[in-house]
Amino acid sequence: MMQTPILTVEAMRVCYGKVEAVSGVSIKVAPGSIVSVIGPNGAGKSTLLNAIAGMLPSQGRVSYDGLAIDDMEVEERVQAGMALVPETRELFADMSVQDNLLLGSFRRYRQRRRAEDRDYLSQLEWVYQLFPRLHERRLQAAGTMSGGERQMLAIGRALMGKPRLLMLDEPSLGLAPLIVKEIFNIISGLRATGVATLLIEQNARAALQVSDYGYVIETGNLVLEGAAPALACDPRVIETYLGMGKGRHVQAA
């Protein structure tokens, strides 16, 4: 029996005034899977993600865990187990690394009367194991960290809430290649925890290497989709997004 998707988006349309930024896009994310949405800058990827999170008005239907959430506010979606790491990371620069992480457990703190949320700080040691550098710098102000460390902190803070769906907007943006590889290795490892991940990325190669399934968006329209290994070998993806000539093959990292 096929597993019910943790997230289903059907015919989503998002407009900025009279300009349609997302045009009838439909995607699904299975529980525990990693799904990437790739495409050029300005294609509508981040707009799609922000609409799913409830931060932008949209038309169409969004279902989470089998229930329609179109009328849910952002806070209600977070309480239901959705977590967004925005492109801008939105850290509190003057607060310590650990205090930023503790803020991520606020959803569970509010629900601490439930047995599963009573120990609402239980994720902290696990996050430190995922990101040893955060533990080393736990008393350091977040604003003094490198770009890669701030991205680790943003992801770690989201994981403090024990989300069932983690949404990442351009996690590789502005990072050095070695740091990008480290971040994506950690994202790949989240699959084993049961967390589903929706990944918005311009770095198609890195995204497809860690994903189970992928979608390609151009000018607000869904133009390709398929299993990530198949997309990585699709000539259109190779030519347009992987920067490789015909006859060359994608190598896994």
Buried (B, 14 or more C-beta within 10 A) or exposed (E): EEEEBBBBBBEBBBBEEEEBBBBBBBBBBBBBBBBBBBBBEEBBBBBBBBBBBBBBEBBBBBBBBEEEBEEBEEEEBBBBBBBBBBBEBEBEEEBBBBBBBBBBBEBBEEBBEEEEBEEBEBBBEBBBEBBEBBBEBBEBBBEEBEEBBBBBBBBBBBBBBBBBBBBBBBBBBEBEEEBBBBBBEBBBEBBEEEBBBBBBBBBBBBBBBBBBBBBBBBBBBBEBBBEBBBBBBBEEBBEBBBEBEEEEEBEEE
